[in-house]
């Protein structure tokens, strides 16, 4: 995968340090994979909640994105962020005095 990107001149993985770049030494690089998860802050009807949970369950047991792209696990950082489809509209909060 990385070799293809370098061959197509899409990325340059040569070190940015002058002393290493003169010897064409490969620099450090990291791939970021953005992965969403279903947030608990959704106000979904029962059927839609079941569908979304089924979708994320299938995604969990299926092929991961880093394996799908053929990336080495040591060069991948997975960042998870919440997916909010329908935010909670009527949130009742109560202040507790100490």
Secondary structure as GFF3:
##gff-version 3
##sequence-region A 1 98
A	DSSP	alpha_helix	2	7	.	.	.	ID=ss1
A	DSSP	alpha_helix	18	21	.	.	.	ID=ss2
A	DSSP	beta_strand	31	38	.	.	.	ID=ss3
A	DSSP	alpha_helix	46	61	.	.	.	ID=ss4
A	DSSP	alpha_helix	65	68	.	.	.	ID=ss5
A	DSSP	three_ten_helix	73	75	.	.	.	ID=ss6
A	DSSP	beta_strand	76	83	.	.	.	ID=ss7
###
